[in-house]
Amino acid sequence: MTDRSAVARASNTAMDARTKGKDVLVIGAGLVGAFIANLLANNGLRVAVVDAQYTAQAATRRAVGLATPMLVREQMADTLRGVEIITSTAQRLGVPPRACRVLHLSSSAAGTDALRALYDDLKGGKPKLTWELEPGTISIGFGGGLVAHNSALIDLETLAARLLRHSRISVYEHVEIQSLEWHNEQLSALSAGNTVYTDAIILATNAYAGILSPYLADAAGMVRGVTWSSRPLNDAPALLQRVLQTTPMPLIIDQAQLTVAQTLDGRLRIAAWRKGNQGDPAGDIAQFLHTYLRALARHTDEWRTGVTSLTPDGIPLVGKLAGDGTVLYALGAGIYGPAWAPLMAERIAQLLEG
Ligand SMILES: Cc1cc2nc3c(=O)[nH]c(=O)nc-3n(C[C@H](O)[C@H](O)[C@H](O)COP(=O)(O)OP(=O)(O)OC[C@H]3O[C@@H](n4cnc5c(N)ncnc54)[C@H](O)[C@@H]3O)c2cc1C
């Protein structure tokens, strides 16, 4: 921690001079900012990326890491393409994804009927969907579920870091941008003690976008979430076996109010949030553990709370702020962040080209 802070302080001091003349400043080094920076750098632009904290430690650090198509008819083709891009990108950058299927369940009869209707409507198409009548022991309390094939588990933290490792990208951690300015035909971003001059700014700040733009404060809601992780279970084979029986594939329950998956390093990770920020997501996680995997509670590694931005229809916001200078934004990836991030980057690149 001490070492990293020292590095961050040193790079802060050097930042003003080194970023001057860069083509683009990306604010936010989460999954979305990393995808944007990487695509723009591949397109030949010079990119500076700043983050108020460390790379990929905010919402990206809390995600379960599931790249899976969005189960909404109109969004399926796009998000499937997003899954294909993030999967091949991870493969290329040496962050091997684990191909998987995802079981969607609902805790209500009406929700299960809706999943079944969706399946009947879309079966035979792409992505491949199947209906699982007895999804293992998890079927207690559930009336069957829809399985989305063509999915993958990815270590998003490592992937974001690898995306940012590029000769045309400079990353500055611990730099919080506090305001944007347009003065004498010059766009700049201000942090404590630093001014970054740039041709274009991309806000990839997720739930914090409203700090820099009142428009964005209203455009995408902020959702609170909680993530629970077990310790790696490789040393507890009996328990790992039980986990594998209970959740043989990643679960998405009640349209992602609860997501459960084994991570690539042998942990079980559960993420939860509630629509409209109602209720207690941590209580939902505790209830799941109590019901299905009581012995796991003793193997708790961490609880993390966090916020992310979510639009009413779950489709991210990508656009240009009104006013002088080129200030673009990309936020609201919500629960399907890994599927949307590459598509958001493509859209930003198109907007920059004009
Ligand atoms: C608790 C929780 C659980 C989740 N679970 C899942 C899940 O299971 N599956 C899933 O697909 N998705 C999940 N998500 C959502 C997923 O994490 C997001 O869709 C995705 O990570 C968003 O990436 P991002 O880059 O937009 O945001 P972030 O990773 O939040 O990155 C934004 C970055 O911007 C930086 N920043 C903000 N303001 C400033 C500023 N003014 N100056 C400098 N830097 C700034 C922040 O420090 C941060 O690092 C979860 C989110 C949370 C909070």
The ligand as an ORCA input file, in Angstrom:
! r2SCAN-3c Opt
* xyz 0 1
  C     -21.603     -4.544     -5.565
  C     -21.639     -4.678     -7.046
  C     -21.843     -5.932     -7.598
  C     -21.840     -6.095     -8.997
  N     -21.997     -7.341     -9.479
  C     -21.958     -7.534    -10.829
  C     -22.058     -8.820    -11.373
  O     -22.204     -9.792    -10.661
  N     -22.016     -8.972    -12.727
  C     -21.859     -7.889    -13.545
  O     -21.839     -8.060    -14.746
  N     -21.777     -6.658    -13.053
  C     -21.817     -6.461    -11.715
  N     -21.713     -5.208    -11.207
  C     -21.632     -4.106    -12.142
  C     -20.259     -4.025    -12.813
  O     -19.318     -3.980    -11.807
  C     -20.246     -2.786    -13.683
  O     -21.152     -2.903    -14.750
  C     -18.892     -2.525    -14.334
  O     -17.827     -2.916    -13.518
  C     -18.829     -1.060    -14.604
  O     -17.526     -0.718    -15.010
  P     -17.158      0.814    -15.062
  O     -15.808      0.879    -15.652
  O     -18.257      1.570    -15.716
  O     -17.200      1.286    -13.543
  P     -16.138      1.220    -12.355
  O     -15.451     -0.068    -12.271
  O     -16.898      1.694    -11.149
  O     -15.053      2.293    -12.782
  C     -15.261      3.682    -12.691
  C     -13.955      4.284    -12.229
  O     -14.047      5.701    -12.312
  C     -13.301      6.245    -11.251
  N     -13.771      7.620    -11.034
  C     -15.032      8.027    -10.777
  N     -15.091      9.361    -10.673
  C     -13.825      9.809    -10.899
  C     -13.228     11.123    -10.944
  N     -13.969     12.244    -10.733
  N     -11.908     11.235    -11.198
  C     -11.155     10.119    -11.421
  N     -11.680      8.861    -11.401
  C     -12.995      8.716    -11.141
  C     -13.589      5.313    -10.073
  O     -12.579      5.398     -9.091
  C     -13.648      3.952    -10.771
  O     -12.425      3.254    -10.686
  C     -21.683     -4.995     -9.838
  C     -21.488     -3.717     -9.275
  C     -21.458     -3.567     -7.889
  C     -21.244     -2.200     -7.325
*
